[in-house]
Amino acid sequence: MAFMRSHCVDYSLQSNASSGMGVAPNIRETFVELQMKKAFRYVIFKIEEKQKQVVVEKTGATTESYDDFLASLPENDCRYALYDFDFVTGENVQKSKIFFIAWSPSTSRIRAKMLYSTSKDRIKHELDGFHYEIQATDPSEVDIEVLRERAH
């Protein structure tokens, strides 16, 4: 009788040019701190090519503004980010939605765009639980009004 083996994929350990980078072990923990503990307003992730993984580059304090977040995104390089967007509904209820932002400015290097593109599914897998995704190539696509429209 033949015996079938099931294969589990450990996304944190795989990394090569065609499938993107691995993910640092603290990525999920940092996401939970933003999502459940409200420890941060935002988290910015970058690819460390030498380590062959996505790492936390910066966390923003809950007191930081959306402008502070935007200023943390490099003008000419790609990043992933999470932003915890607070708003008040038409019924005057305080709400919060988490946005995953894939920042890939048109001025960034083609290699960077390719690396971030091929690694996006892996990091999204680790960040399971965000509400909305935005793919942005210029600042107008991450304007605060874009988040407001999506959140309502």
Protein Blocks (a to p, Z undefined) as FASTA:
>chain_A
ZZdddddddfklgccfknopaddfklmmmmmmmmmnomafbdcddddfklopacdfbdcd
fkbcfklmmmmpcfkbccddddddddddfkopacddddddddddfkbcfklmmmmmmmmm
mmmmmmgoifbdcddfbfklmgfklmmmmmZZ
